[in-house]
Amino acid sequence: MAGESPNGTKSIARLVREAIQMRPSLLDALKMGIVNYSALARMLQNEIREGSTEAVKAAIIRISEQISKEKRLQEEEVRSI
C-alpha cells in the first residue's frame, strides 16, 4: 500500500495527512497560507508521536503545496450543504 513502509507501518507523511484531513479548519488555513509550519509541526508531532519535528514540518509543507491548488474552502463546502 502506498504510504506504508515495508514493515506495514504508516509513513510520517501519511500520518500527517490523516491528522490534517480530520481538521477542516487546518485544511482551510493551509489553503490560505496562514499557518506557522513550525508550530503546527510541533503540535502534530506530539499527536502522532512519530518522526522528528523537521520530518513532520516537511510533510506539512508538501501537503500544503498540494492542497493550495484546491479552490474551494471546506467552510464554503459546508455552507453549500
Residue pairs with C-beta under 8 A, 6 or more apart in sequence:
3 10
3 11
3 13
3 14
3 17
4 10
4 11
4 14
5 11
10 18
12 48
12 50
12 51
12 55
12 56
12 59
13 59
13 62
13 63
15 48
15 50
15 51
16 44
16 48
16 56
16 59
16 60
16 63
17 59
17 63
19 44
19 47
19 48
20 26
20 27
20 30
20 44
20 60
20 63
21 27
24 74
24 75
24 78
25 74
26 35
26 40
27 67
27 73
27 74
28 73
28 74
28 75
29 35
30 60
30 63
30 64
30 67
30 68
31 67
31 68
31 70
31 73
32 73
33 64
33 68
35 60
35 64
37 57
37 60
37 61
37 64
38 53
38 57
40 57
40 60
41 53
41 54
41 56
41 57
41 60
42 53
44 56
44 60
45 51
45 52
45 53
45 56
48 56
